[in-house]
Amino acid sequence: MEHRWSERRAVRGRVRIGFPGGATTETGVWNLSLGGVGIVYHEPAAVGTRVQLSLRLETLTDVPQSYRLSGEVVHETTGHLGIAFLDADPETMRSLRTALETDPASHPGRVAA
C-alpha cells in the first residue's frame, strides 16, 4: 500500500535529468505530486541515485511552468522512474501546489507512457 502526503496527478511536461558524473537526458513526465515526479525512462538507474531536475510543465494557459529541483531515485520499474524531491524551497512548493490544484490539464491518477 502506498503512503503519500500529496496526491499524484497526471501532467503533460518534459524533464531534463542530470546524473552524477555529468550525464543528462530529457524525457517525458508521467505524473507529479508535491513529493516527487514519475518519469518515462528506459535505462537502469539505481535507487538512491541523486539527480538534478529541470522540470517544464505544459499548462492550458499556454504559459509553461519551469522548476529546478534536486531529487533522488526512489523507485524503478521497466520504463519508469520515481524521483522524490529533496530540499525544495517553499516558493517552488507553493508554485507546484498552485499548478497542480488549478490547471485543469492535470488530473488525479497515472497515465500510460
C-alpha positions in Angstrom: 0.0 0.0 0.0 1.3 3.5 -0.9 1.5 6.2 1.8 1.6 9.6 0.2 1.2 13.1 1.7 0.4 14.5 -1.8 -1.8 13.0 -4.5 -0.2 12.1 -7.8 -1.6 13.9 -10.8 -1.1 13.1 -14.5 0.5 16.0 -16.2 2.0 17.0 -19.5 5.6 18.0 -19.5 9.3 17.3 -20.0 12.1 16.9 -17.6 15.9 17.1 -18.1 17.7 14.9 -15.7 21.3 15.4 -14.6 23.0 12.3 -13.2 26.2 12.1 -11.2 29.2 12.3 -13.5 27.6 14.9 -15.8 25.3 12.6 -17.9 22.0 14.2 -18.8 18.9 13.2 -20.7 15.5 14.6 -21.5 12.3 12.6 -21.2 8.5 12.8 -20.6 6.8 13.3 -17.2 4.4 10.5 -16.3 2.9 12.0 -13.1 3.7 14.6 -10.5 3.0 15.2 -6.8 4.4 17.7 -4.3 6.7 14.9 -3.1 8.2 13.9 -6.5 7.8 13.1 -10.1 7.3 9.9 -12.1 9.1 9.9 -15.5 9.4 7.8 -18.6 12.9 6.3 -18.5 14.2 3.2 -20.2 17.7 2.9 -18.8 18.8 1.4 -15.5 19.1 3.9 -12.6 19.9 2.7 -9.1 17.5 3.5 -6.3 19.3 6.1 -4.1 20.9 8.0 -7.1 20.8 11.7 -6.6 19.8 13.8 -9.6 19.2 17.4 -10.7 15.9 18.1 -12.5 14.8 20.8 -14.8 11.1 20.3 -15.0 8.8 22.0 -17.5 5.1 21.6 -17.2 2.7 22.4 -20.0 -0.5 24.2 -19.0 -3.7 25.1 -20.6 -2.8 28.7 -20.2 0.0 28.3 -22.7 2.4 29.6 -20.1 4.8 26.7 -19.3 5.9 26.4 -15.7 9.6 25.6 -15.2 11.2 24.3 -12.0 14.8 23.3 -11.0 14.8 20.7 -8.3 17.1 18.2 -6.6 15.9 14.6 -6.3 16.6 11.0 -5.5 15.6 7.9 -7.4 13.2 6.0 -5.1 11.6 3.6 -7.4 12.5 1.9 -10.7 10.3 -0.2 -12.9 10.5 -1.1 -16.6 10.1 2.2 -18.5 9.6 4.4 -15.4 11.5 6.1 -12.6 10.0 7.6 -9.4 12.1 10.5 -8.1 11.5 12.1 -4.7 12.2 15.9 -4.5 14.9 16.9 -2.0 15.1 20.2 -0.2 12.7 22.1 -2.4 12.3 25.7 -1.3 9.0 27.0 -0.1 8.3 29.2 -3.1 8.9 26.3 -5.5 6.5 24.1 -3.5 3.8 26.9 -3.5 4.1 27.2 -7.2 3.9 23.4 -7.8 0.9 23.2 -5.5 -0.9 26.0 -7.4 -0.1 24.4 -10.7 -1.4 21.0 -9.6 -4.6 22.4 -8.0 -5.6 25.0 -10.6 -4.6 23.6 -14.0 -7.5 21.6 -15.5 -4.9 19.8 -17.7 -3.7 17.9 -14.6 -5.9 15.2 -13.1 -5.6 12.5 -10.4 -4.0 9.2 -11.3 -1.4 7.8 -13.7 -1.2 8.0 -17.4 0.4 5.4 -19.7 3.6 6.3 -21.3 
